[in-house]
Amino acid sequence: MKHIGKSRVFFLVLQNYIVNRKKGTPTMAEEKETKNPVQSAERIFQVLEMLAEHGEMGLMEISTELGLHKSTVHRLLMSLIYMGYAKQDETTQKYMLSYKIVSMAGKILERTDILQIAKPYMERLSDISGEAVHLVQREGNNILYIYKIEAKVGTIRMVSHVGMVHPMYCSGVGKAIMATLPEKEVKQIWNESIIEKKTDKTITDIDEMMQVLEEVRKNGYALDDEENEEGVRCIAACLHGYSKEVKYAFSISGPVSRMTRERVEELAVDVKKVQEELSRELGYYPQN
């Protein structure tokens, strides 16, 4: 074999590198990276999330957004297509997710037990506050109490109980849910509900209610300031989930002698923390 000079070897290697880059062939370093199973899994989920967020995208668009070589992205897309999680439009050549991912999510949600997931959070609020804690779900224009922890202090027992159906307009949990709805739907709920003065503080004017709901959105939590039961004040927040529709809300309720304005503000920190953590566990990921 004839001796090849070092400069000649360097030239051949460089030439091969340039040719491969033009062809879109990954370098040895890139190939080594793709053999890392953790990195490969991370990248394939990055592609999944990118397509879920943006919809149809071309190869170069994905490559640019993720900062990955187009050959690497192409292999990831081919894997997703092979497994049935993505597809390519024959006309535009763009890629998109298939409904298999929706089907998989649906199977998970079918097995989701809201009480099993929420109970530890409700118990945490009970331990922190010592007051009664409620979890409700929306039922049309009303709310249904599905879980309750009695107060650990005092002897006052509220009328609320599991299985009780209550109007949304005069409860903290109801207002927490209503604050997430468009104005048209709020007015529809109002018009279809029997609005009555349960206490001297019950809101019976739609304009006043709309102002209160704006405050709820601003503060991140709702109040029932003796609007349903005299002498009882509560702080409530809604729970977001995988869908845009808000179905659940929770509250801490107690006598006004203990649930002072200052105490409510203190508990608001814990309420919003539970709202964030539990909503995320229920599949809520807010878009930045």
Secondary structure, DSSP 4 states (H G I P E B T S, - for coil): -----HHHHHHHHHHHHHHHHHHTPPPHHHHHHHT-HHHHHHHHHHHHHHHHHH-SB-HHHHHHHHT--HHHHHHHHHHHHHHTSEEE-TTT--EEE-THHHHHHHHHHHT--HHHHHHHHHHHHHHHH-SEEEEEEEETTEEEEEEEE--SSSS---S--TT-EEESTTSHHHHHHHTTS-HHHHHHHHHHS----SSTT----HHHHHHHHHHHHHHTSEEEESSSSTTEEEEEEEE--SSSS--EEEEEEEETTTS-HHHHHHHHHHHHHHHHHHHHHTT-----
